[in-house]
Structures are given as structure tokens and as C-alpha cells.
Amino acid sequence: MADEIAQHNALPRLLTPEQEALLALYIQNLDGYMAELKASDAIQVEIETQHLKKILSS
């Protein structure tokens, strides 16, 4: 693990610190969006399940 960190630090930087901070913020927002999407997908499945149960019990 320490070798990987040393190797990473030895590589030339592609992004400025500001760009890295912006990229980290973008990734954080994207992770939040994906979590919301997953939650809405689960809610949709629950709605469809309840609807099918109602149809089958009639």
C-alpha cells in the first residue's frame, strides 16, 4: 500500500489542486444522484408490487 502511494505521488500531476477539488465535488454529487436514483427505483418496484397485489386480490 505504501508503495502504491509513493508511486502515485511520483507521477506527474494531470490536474491542478482546484481541478481535483472540483472533480471530487462532482463525484460526490454524482454519488448522491446515483443513491437517489437507486432509492427511486426501489420505490417504483414497491408501487408496482402493491398494484399487482391489488389486481390479484380482486
N, C-alpha and C positions, 0 to 999 in steps of 0.2 A: 504494500500500500504506500509506503513512504517513497519507494522507487517511482511509482506512478505519479505522485505529487511532484517529486523532483523533476521528472521528465516533463510534466505538464508546465511547470514553471520555466523550464529551459526553452520551450517552444516560443517562437516569435508570436507576439500578440496580434490577433486579427482585428479585434475591436478595442476601441478606447474604453476607459472605465465608465464613461457616460453611456456609451452604447451597450456595454454589458449590463448596466443597471436598467436601462430601458428594455433590453431583451429579457431580463429576469422578471420585470414587471409584466411584460407581455405574456410570458409563460405562466406567471401566476394567474393572470386574468383568464388565460385560455384554460388552465386547470379548473378554475371556478366555473367557467362556461360549460366545460365537459361534465362537471359534477351536477350542475343544474339540468343539463340535457339527460343525464342518466336518471336523475330523480323524476323528471317529467315523463320519461319513458316508463318508469315503474308505475307512476300514477295512471298513465294511459292503459297499461296492462290491467291494473286493478279495476278501472272503469269498465273495460271490455269484459273482464271476468264477471263482474257484478251484473252487467247487462245480459250476458249469456245465461247466467244462473236464473235471472228473472224470466227470460224467454223459456227456459227449460222447465221451470216450475209452474208455468201457466197451463 
